[in-house]
Amino acid sequence: MRVAMIGTGYVGLVSGACFSEFGTDVICVDKDVEKIARLEDGIMPIYEPGLDVLVENNVKAGRLTFTTDLKEGVKGADAVFIAVGTPTRRGDGHADLSYVYAAAEEIADAMEGFTVIVTKSTVPVGTGREVERIIREKRPDAEFAVVSNPEFLREGSAIGDFMRPDRVVIGTSDERAREVMSDLYRPLYLIETPIVFTTRETSEMIKYAANTFLAAKITFINEIADLCEKVGADVHDVARGIGLDGRIGKKFLHPGPGYGGSCFPKDTLALVRTAQEHGSPLRIIETVVDVNAKRKKAMADRVISACGGSVAGKTIGILGLAFKPNTDDMRDAPSLDIVPALIAAGAKIKAFDPEAMGEAKKLLDGIEYCDGAYDAISGADAMVVLTEWNEFRGMDLDRIKDALVHPTVVDLRNVYDPTEMAENGFSYSCVGRATIGG
């Protein structure tokens, strides 16, 4: 089979590389000349563990190529995936589908013979219908089918998610398209991956429903964590106690400073707007969006409180800037709310992130970016953990204490044990558990 992947962002590049690993010939298309040139030189535009090796191996094998010429990329393809960005549209919160529709128009001009056009981008319900209308209008006699095939990739573990997914969702009512998609995902049948065939609109809804449910789960445990602090309970034990119930499950029950990233913020907002437009508001998700936004802004107050009520003239060492570990993604990261608020309160910020500092420098000014975790906390009045990178979990407590002016640690990811921190003389503040000292 031959596949064209339109867009070499996170979803397009990972999906294209993984399909090529399955033995499919994949050509990735992007208008960004510099990005394509860098990819051809083996330089990845994003940080994702294992992606560079996967791309290199499949390029060498001749199964994965890159181009800026969409017409050449689409020519002769069995399936053309649209994997372009769908950012939040300014002003109204809807998903901006201009890149999707522009890609559809170009595909219409370039496709030959029966072609399956697949929306891999996260798009609102009804987008596939509009893509079909656009293509049909330009090519009324063309043979094609528009399919929904949402991605369920987690940044930091995307390759494993693609190769060993919980499920694959395919939305189509066209039998020929179903056969093409079945052939494309045939390698996953060997590991008995559930393949969910459904209608196009249902497939589009599944993606949004999944992401908003997970965002709600995170927000739920964050609010429970706040209540735990008031009543003297431990949120970790609460999460374990409810997570062992098979109806609830243990995943996404980790309290923190709020969700961020490329999916949850924009997808929750987009589904809220879609629901409002159709006169069927989602009150729960509206609240999730509101609570999460306020939570991220409130985290700076936790740091200020831990520092005695003021950070004016104080140095704060920040560990982690990305919205989660194992990625350099800064989109809607809690750090984008917390760091500016601390600066506005008079703090000097020193920060370190293993992968995201390049992206952070584009978004956060007035920070001293450091070469390592201990460098970031050297001479600081407090250490703040914003992202739970593994290398922050096993730091030497004596060395932390020696580096800090005051033994104050604000752990917004709960990577340390409160009892151990108390025994080592720290003033330790965390989420949903007892604050020690201070």
N, C-alpha and C positions, 0 to 999 in steps of 0.2 A: 504494500500500500504506500501511497504518497500523501503526505500531509503538509499543508501550509499553515503556519502559525503567525497570525497578524498581531504584532506587538511583542516586544522582548522585555517587558517589565517582569515583575515577580511571577505572575501566573503564566505568562507566555513562555518565558525562558525555562522555568522549571518543567512545565508540561511538555514543551518541545524536546527538552533533553531526555525526559523520562520516556516519552513515546519512542524516541530513537533508540533508547536502551532496550526496548521491547523488539527491536529489529525493524521498525518502521522508518522509511526515508522521510525526514522532516526538514523543511526549509523555513527558517524563522525570518520574518519580514519586519523591518522597522524603518521609518523615515529618517531617524537620527543617524546621519552618516558617521559621526564620531563614535557612537555607541556600537554600530555594526563593525567598524574598523577595529575597535578594541576587543570585541568578541572574537573576531577572526584572529586576533593576536593572543587569545586566551585570557583576556582580562575581563573579569566579571563586573557588571554594573551594580550588583547587589552582593551582600554577604549572606550566604546560605551554606551551612556546613555540607561539604561533599559535592557541591554544584560544579566547582571548577574542574575537579577530576572527571566527573560525569560528562561534562561538555568536551573536555579534551579527548577522552577515550572515544566518544562517538564521532567527533570531527575526524579523528585519525582513521576511524573505520569507514568513513565516507557516508555515514547515515545522517549526519547533522551538518547543515550548511546555513549561511546567513546572507541576506541580501537587502538592499534598499529598493529593489525593483519589485513592486507588488504584482505587476502583470506577469513577470517571469516566474514569481513564486507561486502564483495561483494556477498558472498554466499546467494542465494535466493532473491537478490534485484531485484525489478522491474525496478529501474532506478539507475544508478551510475553516480554521478556528479563529474566531474574533476574540482576542485577549487584550484589548486595549483598556485604558483607564476609564473608570466611571466615578470620578470624584463628586463630592457634594457640590451642587450648583449654588453659586452665590445668591443669597437673598431669600431662597425659599426652602432649602433643605432637600430638594429633590436630587436624585442622581443625574449628573450631567451625561447625557447619552450622545452628545455631538460626535465623539470619536467613534462610537459604535456605528452610528448612521453613516458617517463619512466612509468608514471601512466597507460597509455594505454596498455603497454606491460604487466604490472602486472594484470590489469583488465582482459585482454585476457586469462590469465592462470587461473583466479579465477571464472569467471562468469559461471552460470549454466542456461540452458534454454534461452528463448528469453529475451534479456536484452537491455535496452535503455541506451546508454552511452552518457552523456550530457556534452558538454564543457561549463562550467560556467565561467571559466577563460577568461579574455580578450585576444583574439588570432587573428592574422592576417587572412585575407581571404585565404581560402584553407587549413587551419589547420584541419578542420573536415575531409576533404578528406584524409589527411595524417594519421590522427588517425584511420580512417576506414581501410586504407591500412595496417597499422601496426597490427591491430587486425586480419584482414583477413589473413595476412601472417602467424600469429601464430596459428590461429584457423580457417582454411579454411572451416570447416563444421559447424561453430557456427552460431546460430541465434541471430542477434543483429542489431541495428540501431544506427548510430551516429547522434546526434542532437545538434544544436547550440541554447543555451538559455542564452544570455548575461545578466549580472547584470547591474542595473542602481541605485546602492545604493550610497547615499551621506554620507560620514563619519559625524557622529554627529546626523544623523536623519535616519539611515539605517533601523531600525525596522519599522518605519512608511512608509518608501519608499517601503519596501517589502510587508507590509500588505495592503497598499493603493497606489499601483503604478499608474503612468500615463498610463502605458501599459506593457504588457508582450510580448516579441518577441520570437518566436519559429521557428527555421529553420529546416525543415525536409520534405522529399518527401515520407516518409514511413508511410502508413496508420496506422499500429499497433503502431508505435512510437507516432503518433499524438494522438491516443486514450489514451495512457499512460500519455502523457503530459497534455492532457485535463483533465483527472481524477485528476492529481496531483494539477492542478491550479483551480479545480472546485470551491473551496471556494471563489475565486475572481470573479466568474461569478455573485455571489449574489450582489456584489456592482457594477456590470456592467463595470468591468475593460476591456478595449479593449485588446483582445488577437490577436496579429498579427502573423498569420501563413504565412511563406514564405520559400524560399529555404535556404539551409544552408549557401551558400556564401553570400546571401543578408543579412541574420541575422548577420553574422560576420561583414559585412560592416556597418550595422546600428549602431553597438556599437562604432566603430571607428569614423564614421561620426558625431555621437552625441557628443562625447567628444571633437573632434577637433573643432566643431562648437562653443561649449561653451567656449573653450579656446580662440578661435578667438574673441568671444564677449567680454571676459574679456580684452583681449589685445587691442581691439578697444577702449573701454572706458578709458583705461589707457592712450592711446595716445591722445585721446580727452581731458583728464584731463590735460596733459602737455600743450596742446594748450590753454586751458582755462586759465591757469596761465599766459600765455604770453599776452593774449588779454583782460584779465579782466573779463572773464565770470565765472560762477559757474557751475561746472561739475554736481553737484547734481540736479540742475534745468534742465540742459541739459538732464541728464539721465531720469528724470521724464517726460520731454517734449517729448522725443522720445519713451520712454517706454510705454506711453499711446496709442501709435499706435499699434493696435492689430497685425500688421504684424511684429513688432519688439519685443514687450513684455518687461516687466520691470526687469525680472530676469537676473542675471549675468551682471548687469550694475553698479557695485560698484567698483570705482577706488581703487587701493591699490598698494602694492609693487610687484605685479606679482603673478601668480598662482604657486602652488606647489602641493604636495600630491602624492598619490600612482598612480593616473590615468593620469591626463592631461599631465604631462611632458613626461612620457614614451609612451603614446598612440599617441600623436602628432608626436613624433619622429619616432615611428614605422610605422605610416601611411605614413609619408614622405618617408621613406626608401622603403616601399612596392610600392608606386607610382613611385618612381625613377626606381625601378627594372623592372616595367612593361612599362616603357617608357611613363608614363602619369603623369609628375610631378605636384605636388600641390603647386604652387608658393605662394598662400595665406598662407597656413599652414607653409611652409618653413619660411616665414617672421614672422609669429606668434612665432615660436620656437626661432628664432634669437632675436626678440624684447623682448620677455619675459626674456630670459637669461640675456640680457644686462640691462634690467630694474632692476632686483634684485641686480645686482652688483652696479648699479648707486645709489641705495637708501642710501648707506653709505655716499655718497657725500652730500645728502640732510641733513643728520644729522650733518656732519662736517660744512656745510654752516650755519646751524642754530646755531651752537656753535661758530660763529665768524670766521670760516675758518680754525680752528684747534681744534683737540680733544686731542692733546698731553698733557699728565699729567692730563687730566680731567676724571671724573667718569660719566659714562652714565648708567642710570637705564632703563633696558629693560623690558617691560611688554608684555609677550607672546612670545613663541618660536615655538609652533606647527604651521603647515601651515594654520590651520583654527581653530576656537573654537570648543569645544565639542569633541575633539579627542586628543590623545597623539601622533599622527602621525607626525614624523619629516621628512619624505621623501620629498626631494626637497623643504623644507620650506625656505622662504626668509631669515629667521634668519641665515641659514647656509652660506649665502653670506654676509649678512650685519654685523654680529657680528665679524667674522674674519677680515673683512676689517677695522672695527673700532679699533680692537686690533692692527692690523698692523700699524694704524695711530697713535698709542700711547695711546689709551684710556684704562681705567680700566672699566670692565663691571660687573655690578650687574644685576641679572636677576631673574624673577619669571614667572612661568607658572603654572596654577592650576593642570594640568595633565601630561605635557610633559617633566618635568625636568629629570625623570628617563631615558628617551630616549635621551634627549639632552646631558646628561653627557657622553654618549657613543660617541658623535659626536663633541662636543664643549669643548675644554680645555681652561684653563686660565680664567674661569668665576667664580665669586662668586654667588652661587645659594642661593636665599633668601627664607624666609618662607612666605612672603606675598608681596602684591603690594607696600604698604607703606614702607616696609623694603627695597625693591629693589631701591626705589628712595631716601631713606634717605641719605643725604649728597652728592647727585649726582648733577652734573652741568646741566644735562638735563634729561628729561623723554621722552622715545621713546615707542610709542604704535605700536607693530608689529602684534599682534593678537587681534581680537575684542571680547575677552571673555566678557560676560555680566557684570561680576564684575568690569571690568575696566570702564564701561560706566558711572556709577553713583558715582565715587569717589568724595570725598569732596574736592572742589577746594582750600579752605583755608588750608586744611591739606596738599595737594600737594605742595602748595606754601611754607608752613613752612618747609616741608621736603627737598625741593630743595635748593641748594646753590644759583642758579640763576633760575628765574621763566621761564625756557625754556622748551617748550613741542613740540615734533615732533610727530605728529599724522598721521601715515601712513595708518590708517584705517578710518579716519574722524569720530571718535566717539564723538567728542566734537563740540560745536557750536562756530564758530570764534568770533562772537559778544560777547558772554558771556565770552570767554577767554580774549578778549581785555578789557572788563569791569572789569575783575578781575586782570588785570595787568600782564598778561602772554605775553611772546614772543612766539607766536604760529605759527607753520608751519604745513600745511596739504597738501592734494593732490587735485589739480584741483580747489582750492578756494584761495582767497586772503590770503597771509601770514600777520599776525598781529604782529607788533612790530619787535624787532630784528634789 
